[in-house]
């Protein structure tokens, strides 16, 4: 008796780290067709931290070879110092992610029988801060005339490459009350990401003389600095 053994090669399982994506159904029987089928992939929304290795994957199966291409904002991506491709291009990596890498990515598997694609939105965020901020006043004494406007300013120094989103910035008047009106905070676009705190006190009165405190707080504590307002 002659027994014939047929082996069907599937193109192609992808392996991501310790996770094996073999692209077969629960019964172990291949469901691959001639046209590419997306069996597993990164989520449609992926979040990473600045300087992380960004890794995305799309696992296609087919009875015929599949060519996999990656796009960002519909522009083809090519291997280089920044981009890496593994597992027959099914795994795509960015060596050191930055906010410039935010965007819409798309993997596309194709062969002579058809094509299939999958879209992934990547968001790369700054890491949280690991120490309390530092606050100092640009002018420790401000003198204005009665009836005019007084603008007080402080600078908040954050850690390098640290997110300001987890911070709270506010002012207190000489009586210790939090001031809401006419306040503004601006984050510098420079590398140090300093925050400029400003408050404008309109139609100043003699009764408003005193020390105004600018305060910055995060999960690790708070810092403050005082500005003395004098009214002539």
DRENPA-3360 file (N, C-alpha, C; in nm, 2 decimals, always signed):
BEGIN
1 = XXXXXXXX = +0.08/-0.12/+0.00/+0.00/+0.00/+0.00/+0.09/+0.12/+0.00 ~ +0.05/+0.22/-0.08/+0.13/+0.35/-0.09/+0.04/+0.45/-0.03 ~ +0.10/+0.52/+0.07/+0.03/+0.63/+0.14/+0.09/+0.77/+0.09 ~ +0.00/+0.85/+0.04/+0.05/+0.98/+0.00/+0.02/+1.08/+0.11 ~ +0.12/+1.16/+0.13/+0.11/+1.27/+0.24/+0.12/+1.40/+0.17 ~ +0.02/+1.48/+0.19/+0.02/+1.62/+0.13/+0.05/+1.72/+0.23 ~ +0.14/+1.81/+0.21/+0.17/+1.92/+0.30/+0.14/+2.05/+0.23 ~ +0.06/+2.13/+0.30/+0.02/+2.26/+0.25/+0.10/+2.36/+0.33;
9 = XXXXXXXX = +0.18/+2.44/+0.26/+0.25/+2.55/+0.32/+0.17/+2.68/+0.33 ~ +0.17/+2.73/+0.45/+0.09/+2.86/+0.47/+0.19/+2.97/+0.48 ~ +0.16/+3.08/+0.42/+0.24/+3.20/+0.42/+0.16/+3.30/+0.51 ~ +0.21/+3.34/+0.62/+0.32/+3.28/+0.70/+0.29/+3.32/+0.84 ~ +0.31/+3.23/+0.94/+0.29/+3.28/+1.08/+0.39/+3.38/+1.11 ~ +0.35/+3.47/+1.20/+0.45/+3.57/+1.25/+0.47/+3.56/+1.40 ~ +0.59/+3.58/+1.44/+0.62/+3.56/+1.58/+0.66/+3.70/+1.64 ~ +0.59/+3.74/+1.74/+0.62/+3.87/+1.80/+0.67/+3.85/+1.94;
17 = XXXXXXXX = +0.80/+3.86/+1.96/+0.86/+3.83/+2.09/+0.83/+3.69/+2.13 ~ +0.77/+3.67/+2.25/+0.74/+3.54/+2.30/+0.60/+3.50/+2.26 ~ +0.52/+3.58/+2.19/+0.39/+3.55/+2.14/+0.40/+3.49/+2.00 ~ +0.35/+3.37/+1.99/+0.35/+3.30/+1.86/+0.21/+3.31/+1.80 ~ +0.20/+3.36/+1.67/+0.08/+3.38/+1.60/+0.07/+3.28/+1.49 ~ +0.02/+3.16/+1.51/+0.03/+3.06/+1.41/-0.08/+3.06/+1.31 ~ -0.18/+3.15/+1.33/-0.29/+3.17/+1.23/-0.36/+3.04/+1.18 ~ -0.40/+2.96/+1.27/-0.48/+2.85/+1.24/-0.61/+2.85/+1.33;
25 = XXXXXXXX = -0.71/+2.78/+1.30/-0.83/+2.78/+1.38/-0.82/+2.69/+1.50 ~ -0.92/+2.68/+1.58/-0.91/+2.61/+1.71/-0.90/+2.46/+1.69 ~ -0.94/+2.41/+1.57/-0.93/+2.27/+1.55/-0.79/+2.23/+1.48 ~ -0.71/+2.33/+1.46/-0.58/+2.30/+1.40/-0.58/+2.28/+1.25 ~ -0.70/+2.31/+1.19/-0.71/+2.29/+1.05/-0.70/+2.42/+0.98 ~ -0.62/+2.43/+0.88/-0.59/+2.56/+0.81/-0.72/+2.61/+0.75 ~ -0.74/+2.74/+0.77/-0.85/+2.81/+0.71/-0.80/+2.91/+0.60 ~ -0.67/+2.90/+0.56/-0.61/+2.99/+0.47/-0.67/+2.97/+0.33;
33 = XXXXXXXX = -0.68/+3.08/+0.26/-0.73/+3.08/+0.12/-0.62/+3.13/+0.03 ~ -0.66/+3.14/-0.10/-0.56/+3.19/-0.19/-0.54/+3.34/-0.17 ~ -0.64/+3.42/-0.14/-0.63/+3.56/-0.11/-0.58/+3.58/+0.03 ~ -0.50/+3.68/+0.06/-0.45/+3.71/+0.20/-0.56/+3.73/+0.30 ~ -0.54/+3.67/+0.41/-0.64/+3.68/+0.52/-0.56/+3.73/+0.64 ~ -0.62/+3.84/+0.71/-0.56/+3.89/+0.83/-0.60/+3.81/+0.95 ~ -0.51/+3.74/+1.01/-0.55/+3.65/+1.12/-0.53/+3.72/+1.26 ~ -0.43/+3.81/+1.27/-0.41/+3.88/+1.40/-0.33/+4.00/+1.37;
41 = XXXXXXXX = -0.35/+4.10/+1.45/-0.28/+4.23/+1.43/-0.28/+4.32/+1.56 ~ -0.20/+4.42/+1.56/-0.20/+4.52/+1.66/-0.34/+4.58/+1.67 ~ -0.38/+4.64/+1.78/-0.50/+4.71/+1.80/-0.51/+4.83/+1.71 ~ -0.63/+4.88/+1.69/-0.66/+4.99/+1.60/-0.60/+5.12/+1.67 ~ -0.59/+5.12/+1.80/-0.53/+5.24/+1.87/-0.42/+5.19/+1.96 ~ -0.29/+5.23/+1.93/-0.18/+5.18/+2.01/-0.11/+5.30/+2.07 ~ -0.08/+5.30/+2.21/-0.02/+5.41/+2.28/+0.12/+5.37/+2.33 ~ +0.22/+5.45/+2.30/+0.35/+5.43/+2.35/+0.41/+5.55/+2.42;
49 = XXXXXXXX = +0.53/+5.53/+2.48/+0.59/+5.64/+2.55/+0.71/+5.69/+2.46 ~ +0.75/+5.82/+2.47/+0.86/+5.87/+2.40/+0.99/+5.78/+2.43 ~ +1.07/+5.75/+2.33/+1.19/+5.67/+2.33/+1.16/+5.52/+2.35 ~ +1.04/+5.48/+2.36/+1.01/+5.34/+2.35/+1.03/+5.28/+2.22 ~ +1.05/+5.15/+2.21/+1.05/+5.08/+2.08/+0.91/+5.06/+2.04 ~ +0.87/+5.11/+1.93/+0.73/+5.10/+1.88/+0.72/+4.97/+1.79 ~ +0.64/+4.88/+1.83/+0.63/+4.76/+1.75/+0.48/+4.73/+1.71 ~ +0.46/+4.72/+1.58/+0.33/+4.69/+1.53/+0.34/+4.56/+1.45;
57 = XXXXXXXX = +0.23/+4.48/+1.44/+0.23/+4.36/+1.36/+0.10/+4.34/+1.29 ~ +0.10/+4.27/+1.18/-0.01/+4.22/+1.10/+0.02/+4.08/+1.05 ~ -0.05/+3.99/+1.09/-0.03/+3.85/+1.06/-0.12/+3.80/+0.95 ~ -0.07/+3.78/+0.83/-0.15/+3.74/+0.71/-0.12/+3.59/+0.69 ~ -0.23/+3.52/+0.64/-0.21/+3.38/+0.59/-0.27/+3.37/+0.45 ~ -0.21/+3.28/+0.38/-0.26/+3.25/+0.25/-0.19/+3.12/+0.20 ~ -0.25/+3.05/+0.10/-0.19/+2.94/+0.04/-0.08/+2.98/-0.07 ~ -0.08/+3.11/-0.09/+0.02/+3.17/-0.19/+0.10/+3.27/-0.11;
65 = XXXXXXXX = +0.22/+3.30/-0.16/+0.31/+3.40/-0.10/+0.24/+3.53/-0.08 ~ +0.26/+3.60/+0.03/+0.20/+3.73/+0.05/+0.31/+3.84/+0.06 ~ +0.29/+3.95/-0.01/+0.38/+4.06/+0.01/+0.31/+4.16/+0.10 ~ +0.39/+4.20/+0.21/+0.34/+4.29/+0.31/+0.41/+4.42/+0.30 ~ +0.33/+4.53/+0.30/+0.39/+4.66/+0.29/+0.32/+4.74/+0.41 ~ +0.40/+4.84/+0.45/+0.35/+4.93/+0.56/+0.35/+5.08/+0.51 ~ +0.25/+5.15/+0.56/+0.24/+5.29/+0.52/+0.21/+5.38/+0.64 ~ +0.26/+5.50/+0.64/+0.22/+5.60/+0.74/+0.16/+5.72/+0.67;
73 = XXXXXXXX = +0.03/+5.75/+0.70/-0.04/+5.86/+0.64/-0.04/+5.84/+0.49 ~ -0.05/+5.71/+0.44/-0.05/+5.67/+0.30/+0.08/+5.68/+0.23 ~ +0.19/+5.70/+0.30/+0.32/+5.71/+0.24/+0.40/+5.58/+0.27 ~ +0.45/+5.51/+0.17/+0.52/+5.38/+0.19/+0.64/+5.40/+0.29 ~ +0.66/+5.30/+0.38/+0.77/+5.31/+0.47/+0.87/+5.21/+0.42 ~ +1.00/+5.25/+0.44/+1.11/+5.16/+0.39/+1.21/+5.14/+0.51 ~ +1.28/+5.03/+0.50/+1.37/+4.99/+0.60/+1.49/+5.10/+0.61 ~ +1.53/+5.13/+0.72/+1.64/+5.22/+0.74/+1.69/+5.23/+0.88;
81 = XXXXXXXX = +1.76/+5.34/+0.92/+1.81/+5.35/+1.06/+1.69/+5.36/+1.16 ~ +1.58/+5.42/+1.11/+1.46/+5.44/+1.20/+1.37/+5.32/+1.20 ~ +1.34/+5.26/+1.08/+1.24/+5.16/+1.07/+1.30/+5.02/+1.05 ~ +1.24/+4.92/+1.11/+1.29/+4.79/+1.09/+1.17/+4.70/+1.06 ~ +1.19/+4.59/+0.98/+1.09/+4.50/+0.94/+1.14/+4.35/+0.97 ~ +1.05/+4.27/+1.03/+1.08/+4.13/+1.06/+0.97/+4.04/+1.02 ~ +0.99/+3.91/+1.02/+0.89/+3.81/+0.99/+0.82/+3.84/+0.86 ~ +0.91/+3.85/+0.75/+0.85/+3.88/+0.62/+0.77/+4.01/+0.61;
89 = XXXXXXXX = +0.82/+4.11/+0.68/+0.76/+4.24/+0.69/+0.63/+4.24/+0.77 ~ +0.59/+4.14/+0.83/+0.47/+4.14/+0.91/+0.48/+4.21/+1.05 ~ +0.61/+4.22/+1.09/+0.63/+4.30/+1.21/+0.71/+4.42/+1.18 ~ +0.66/+4.54/+1.22/+0.72/+4.67/+1.19/+0.76/+4.73/+1.32 ~ +0.88/+4.79/+1.32/+0.93/+4.85/+1.44/+0.99/+4.99/+1.42 ~ +0.97/+5.08/+1.51/+1.04/+5.21/+1.51/+1.13/+5.21/+1.63 ~ +1.26/+5.23/+1.60/+1.37/+5.20/+1.71/+1.34/+5.29/+1.83 ~ +1.33/+5.42/+1.81/+1.31/+5.51/+1.93/+1.19/+5.60/+1.89;
97 = XXXXXXXX = +1.08/+5.57/+1.94/+0.96/+5.65/+1.91/+0.97/+5.79/+1.96 ~ +0.92/+5.88/+1.88/+0.90/+6.02/+1.92/+0.77/+6.07/+1.88 ~ +0.73/+6.19/+1.93/+0.60/+6.25/+1.89/+0.58/+6.27/+1.74 ~ +0.69/+6.28/+1.67/+0.69/+6.29/+1.53/+0.63/+6.17/+1.46 ~ +0.64/+6.05/+1.53/+0.59/+5.93/+1.48/+0.44/+5.91/+1.50 ~ +0.37/+6.00/+1.57/+0.23/+5.99/+1.58/+0.17/+5.99/+1.44 ~ +0.06/+5.91/+1.43/-0.01/+5.91/+1.30/-0.09/+5.79/+1.27 ~ -0.14/+5.78/+1.15/-0.21/+5.66/+1.10/-0.12/+5.57/+1.02;
105 = XXXXXXXX = -0.11/+5.45/+1.07/-0.03/+5.35/+1.00/-0.12/+5.24/+0.94 ~ -0.07/+5.18/+0.83/-0.15/+5.08/+0.76/-0.06/+4.97/+0.71 ~ -0.10/+4.84/+0.74/-0.03/+4.73/+0.68/-0.12/+4.68/+0.57 ~ -0.06/+4.63/+0.47/-0.13/+4.57/+0.35/-0.07/+4.44/+0.30 ~ -0.14/+4.34/+0.30/-0.10/+4.21/+0.25/-0.16/+4.18/+0.12 ~ -0.08/+4.15/+0.02/-0.13/+4.13/-0.12/-0.06/+4.02/-0.19 ~ -0.13/+3.96/-0.28/-0.07/+3.86/-0.38/-0.15/+3.87/-0.51 ~ -0.13/+3.78/-0.60/-0.20/+3.79/-0.73/-0.35/+3.77/-0.72;
113 = XXXXXXXX = -0.39/+3.72/-0.61/-0.53/+3.68/-0.59/-0.61/+3.79/-0.52 ~ -0.55/+3.89/-0.46/-0.62/+3.99/-0.39/-0.53/+4.06/-0.28 ~ -0.60/+4.14/-0.20/-0.53/+4.22/-0.10/-0.62/+4.24/+0.02 ~ -0.55/+4.27/+0.14/-0.63/+4.30/+0.26/-0.54/+4.40/+0.34 ~ -0.60/+4.49/+0.41/-0.53/+4.59/+0.48/-0.59/+4.61/+0.62 ~ -0.51/+4.68/+0.71/-0.55/+4.70/+0.85/-0.49/+4.83/+0.89 ~ -0.57/+4.92/+0.95/-0.52/+5.05/+1.00/-0.50/+5.06/+1.15 ~ -0.39/+5.12/+1.19/-0.35/+5.14/+1.33/-0.31/+5.28/+1.35;
121 = XXXXXXXX = -0.38/+5.34/+1.45/-0.34/+5.48/+1.49/-0.24/+5.47/+1.61 ~ -0.13/+5.54/+1.59/-0.02/+5.53/+1.69/-0.02/+5.67/+1.76 ~ -0.02/+5.67/+1.90/+0.00/+5.79/+1.98/+0.12/+5.77/+2.07 ~ +0.21/+5.86/+2.06/+0.33/+5.85/+2.14/+0.33/+5.97/+2.24 ~ +0.34/+5.94/+2.37/+0.32/+6.04/+2.47/+0.45/+6.06/+2.55 ~ +0.46/+6.18/+2.61/+0.57/+6.20/+2.71/+0.55/+6.12/+2.83 ~ +0.66/+6.07/+2.90/+0.64/+6.00/+3.02/+0.60/+6.09/+3.14 ~ +0.54/+6.03/+3.24/+0.50/+6.11/+3.36/+0.63/+6.17/+3.43;
129 = XXXXXXXX = +0.61/+6.27/+3.51/+0.72/+6.32/+3.59/+0.74/+6.24/+3.72 ~ +0.87/+6.23/+3.76/+0.91/+6.15/+3.87/+0.95/+6.23/+3.99 ~ +0.95/+6.36/+3.98/+0.98/+6.44/+4.10/+0.89/+6.57/+4.09 ~ +0.88/+6.64/+4.20/+0.80/+6.76/+4.20/+0.86/+6.87/+4.12 ~ +0.78/+6.96/+4.07/+0.83/+7.07/+3.99/+0.90/+7.17/+4.07 ~ +0.98/+7.25/+4.00/+1.05/+7.37/+4.07/+0.99/+7.50/+4.02 ~ +0.96/+7.59/+4.11/+0.89/+7.71/+4.08/+0.97/+7.83/+4.12 ~ +0.98/+7.93/+4.04/+1.05/+8.06/+4.08/+0.98/+8.18/+4.01;
137 = XXXXXXXX = +0.99/+8.29/+4.08/+0.93/+8.41/+4.03/+1.02/+8.49/+3.94 ~ +0.97/+8.54/+3.83/+1.05/+8.63/+3.74/+1.08/+8.76/+3.81 ~ +0.98/+8.81/+3.88/+1.00/+8.94/+3.96/+0.94/+8.91/+4.10 ~ +1.02/+8.92/+4.20/+0.97/+8.90/+4.34/+0.89/+9.02/+4.39 ~ +0.91/+9.13/+4.33/+0.83/+9.26/+4.37/+0.78/+9.33/+4.25 ~ +0.65/+9.36/+4.25/+0.59/+9.43/+4.14/+0.51/+9.55/+4.20 ~ +0.54/+9.67/+4.15/+0.48/+9.79/+4.19/+0.40/+9.85/+4.08 ~ +0.27/+9.88/+4.10/+0.19/+9.94/+4.00/+0.11/+10.06/+4.07;
145 = XXXXXXXX = +0.05/+10.14/+3.98/-0.03/+10.25/+4.03/-0.18/+10.20/+4.05 ~ -0.24/+10.26/+4.15/-0.38/+10.23/+4.17/-0.47/+10.25/+4.05 ~ -0.56/+10.15/+4.02/-0.65/+10.17/+3.91/-0.59/+10.11/+3.78 ~ -0.47/+10.07/+3.78/-0.41/+10.01/+3.66/-0.41/+9.85/+3.67 ~ -0.36/+9.79/+3.57/-0.35/+9.64/+3.58/-0.22/+9.59/+3.62 ~ -0.21/+9.49/+3.70/-0.08/+9.43/+3.74/-0.07/+9.28/+3.68 ~ +0.04/+9.25/+3.62/+0.06/+9.12/+3.57/+0.18/+9.05/+3.65 ~ +0.15/+8.94/+3.71/+0.25/+8.86/+3.78/+0.28/+8.74/+3.71;
153 = XXXXXXXX = +0.41/+8.70/+3.71/+0.45/+8.58/+3.64/+0.55/+8.49/+3.72 ~ +0.54/+8.36/+3.69/+0.63/+8.26/+3.75/+0.67/+8.16/+3.64 ~ +0.78/+8.10/+3.67/+0.83/+7.99/+3.58/+0.83/+7.86/+3.66 ~ +0.77/+7.76/+3.59/+0.77/+7.62/+3.65/+0.87/+7.54/+3.57 ~ +0.97/+7.48/+3.63/+1.07/+7.40/+3.56/+1.03/+7.25/+3.59 ~ +1.01/+7.18/+3.48/+0.98/+7.04/+3.48/+1.10/+6.96/+3.45 ~ +1.09/+6.83/+3.48/+1.20/+6.74/+3.43/+1.21/+6.74/+3.28 ~ +1.32/+6.71/+3.24/+1.35/+6.70/+3.09/+1.26/+6.59/+3.03;
161 = XXXXXXXX = +1.19/+6.62/+2.92/+1.10/+6.53/+2.85/+1.00/+6.47/+2.94 ~ +0.94/+6.55/+3.02/+0.83/+6.51/+3.12/+0.70/+6.58/+3.08 ~ +0.59/+6.51/+3.09/+0.46/+6.56/+3.05/+0.41/+6.66/+3.16 ~ +0.36/+6.77/+3.11/+0.30/+6.87/+3.19/+0.15/+6.85/+3.22 ~ +0.10/+6.74/+3.15/-0.05/+6.72/+3.16/-0.09/+6.67/+3.30 ~ +0.00/+6.61/+3.37/-0.03/+6.55/+3.50/+0.00/+6.66/+3.61 ~ +0.02/+6.78/+3.58/+0.05/+6.89/+3.67/-0.07/+6.97/+3.70 ~ -0.07/+7.04/+3.81/-0.18/+7.14/+3.84/-0.11/+7.27/+3.87;
169 = XXXXXXXX = -0.15/+7.38/+3.81/-0.09/+7.51/+3.82/-0.20/+7.61/+3.87 ~ -0.17/+7.69/+3.97/-0.27/+7.78/+4.02/-0.21/+7.89/+4.11 ~ -0.29/+8.00/+4.13/-0.24/+8.11/+4.21/-0.33/+8.12/+4.34 ~ -0.26/+8.17/+4.44/-0.34/+8.21/+4.57/-0.31/+8.36/+4.60 ~ -0.42/+8.42/+4.64/-0.41/+8.56/+4.68/-0.35/+8.58/+4.82 ~ -0.33/+8.70/+4.87/-0.27/+8.72/+5.01/-0.36/+8.65/+5.12 ~ -0.49/+8.63/+5.09/-0.57/+8.57/+5.19/-0.58/+8.42/+5.18 ~ -0.50/+8.37/+5.08/-0.49/+8.22/+5.07/-0.59/+8.16/+4.98;
177 = XXXXXXXX = -0.68/+8.24/+4.91/-0.78/+8.19/+4.82/-0.72/+8.16/+4.68 ~ -0.77/+8.06/+4.62/-0.73/+8.02/+4.49/-0.79/+8.12/+4.39 ~ -0.71/+8.17/+4.30/-0.76/+8.27/+4.20/-0.79/+8.20/+4.07 ~ -0.90/+8.23/+4.01/-0.95/+8.16/+3.89/-0.94/+8.26/+3.77 ~ -0.99/+8.38/+3.79/-1.00/+8.47/+3.68/-0.87/+8.53/+3.63 ~ -0.86/+8.55/+3.50/-0.75/+8.61/+3.43/-0.61/+8.54/+3.46 ~ -0.62/+8.41/+3.47/-0.49/+8.33/+3.48/-0.46/+8.26/+3.35 ~ -0.34/+8.23/+3.33/-0.30/+8.17/+3.20/-0.17/+8.09/+3.23;
185 = XXXXXXXX = -0.16/+7.97/+3.17/-0.04/+7.89/+3.17/+0.00/+7.86/+3.03 ~ +0.13/+7.87/+3.00/+0.18/+7.85/+2.87/+0.30/+7.75/+2.88 ~ +0.30/+7.64/+2.80/+0.41/+7.55/+2.80/+0.51/+7.59/+2.69 ~ +0.64/+7.60/+2.73/+0.74/+7.63/+2.63/+0.75/+7.52/+2.53 ~ +0.79/+7.56/+2.41/+0.82/+7.46/+2.31/+0.96/+7.42/+2.31 ~ +1.04/+7.47/+2.40/+1.18/+7.43/+2.41/+1.20/+7.30/+2.47 ~ +1.32/+7.25/+2.47/+1.35/+7.11/+2.52/+1.32/+7.10/+2.67 ~ +1.34/+7.20/+2.75/+1.32/+7.19/+2.89/+1.17/+7.19/+2.93;
193 = XXXXXXXX = +1.08/+7.23/+2.84/+0.94/+7.23/+2.86/+0.90/+7.31/+2.99 ~ +0.96/+7.43/+3.01/+0.92/+7.51/+3.12/+0.78/+7.56/+3.10 ~ +0.71/+7.59/+3.21/+0.57/+7.64/+3.20/+0.57/+7.78/+3.26 ~ +0.51/+7.87/+3.18/+0.50/+8.01/+3.22/+0.36/+8.03/+3.28 ~ +0.36/+8.07/+3.41/+0.23/+8.10/+3.48/+0.21/+8.26/+3.48 ~ +0.10/+8.30/+3.44/+0.07/+8.45/+3.44/-0.07/+8.47/+3.51 ~ -0.08/+8.58/+3.58/-0.21/+8.62/+3.63/-0.21/+8.78/+3.62 ~ -0.33/+8.83/+3.57/-0.35/+8.97/+3.56/-0.46/+9.02/+3.65;
201 = XXXXXXXX = -0.42/+9.11/+3.74/-0.51/+9.17/+3.83/-0.56/+9.31/+3.78 ~ -0.68/+9.32/+3.75/-0.73/+9.44/+3.68/-0.78/+9.54/+3.78 ~ -0.76/+9.67/+3.75/-0.81/+9.78/+3.83/-0.77/+9.76/+3.98 ~ -0.64/+9.76/+4.00/-0.58/+9.72/+4.13/-0.62/+9.83/+4.23 ~ -0.65/+9.77/+4.35/-0.68/+9.86/+4.47/-0.58/+9.84/+4.58 ~ -0.57/+9.94/+4.67/-0.48/+9.93/+4.78/-0.50/+9.81/+4.86 ~ -0.63/+9.76/+4.87/-0.66/+9.65/+4.95/-0.60/+9.52/+4.90 ~ -0.55/+9.52/+4.78/-0.50/+9.40/+4.71/-0.34/+9.39/+4.73;
209 = XXXXXXXX = -0.29/+9.48/+4.81/-0.14/+9.47/+4.84/-0.12/+9.34/+4.91 ~ +0.00/+9.27/+4.88/+0.03/+9.15/+4.95/+0.11/+9.06/+4.87 ~ +0.13/+8.94/+4.92/+0.21/+8.83/+4.85/+0.12/+8.74/+4.78 ~ +0.14/+8.72/+4.65/+0.06/+8.63/+4.57/+0.15/+8.51/+4.54 ~ +0.10/+8.39/+4.56/+0.18/+8.27/+4.54/+0.14/+8.19/+4.41 ~ +0.24/+8.16/+4.33/+0.22/+8.07/+4.22/+0.26/+7.93/+4.27 ~ +0.17/+7.83/+4.24/+0.19/+7.70/+4.29/+0.18/+7.59/+4.18 ~ +0.27/+7.50/+4.18/+0.26/+7.39/+4.09/+0.27/+7.26/+4.17;
217 = XXXXXXXX = +0.18/+7.16/+4.12/+0.17/+7.04/+4.20/+0.16/+6.92/+4.11 ~ +0.22/+6.81/+4.15/+0.20/+6.68/+4.08/+0.19/+6.57/+4.18 ~ +0.20/+6.45/+4.14/+0.18/+6.33/+4.23/+0.29/+6.33/+4.34 ~ +0.41/+6.39/+4.31/+0.52/+6.38/+4.40/+0.53/+6.50/+4.50 ~ +0.44/+6.60/+4.49/+0.44/+6.71/+4.58/+0.41/+6.84/+4.51 ~ +0.43/+6.95/+4.59/+0.41/+7.08/+4.53/+0.52/+7.18/+4.56 ~ +0.53/+7.28/+4.48/+0.63/+7.39/+4.50/+0.56/+7.52/+4.48 ~ +0.61/+7.62/+4.54/+0.55/+7.75/+4.52/+0.66/+7.86/+4.53;
225 = XXXXXXXX = +0.62/+7.98/+4.48/+0.70/+8.10/+4.49/+0.61/+8.22/+4.50 ~ +0.66/+8.32/+4.57/+0.58/+8.44/+4.60/+0.62/+8.56/+4.52 ~ +0.52/+8.64/+4.49/+0.54/+8.77/+4.42/+0.47/+8.88/+4.51 ~ +0.54/+8.98/+4.56/+0.49/+9.08/+4.64/+0.43/+9.19/+4.55 ~ +0.30/+9.22/+4.56/+0.24/+9.33/+4.49/+0.22/+9.45/+4.57 ~ +0.28/+9.56/+4.53/+0.27/+9.69/+4.59/+0.19/+9.79/+4.51 ~ +0.09/+9.86/+4.57/+0.01/+9.95/+4.49/+0.03/+10.09/+4.54 ~ +0.07/+10.18/+4.45/+0.10/+10.32/+4.49/-0.03/+10.41/+4.48;
% end
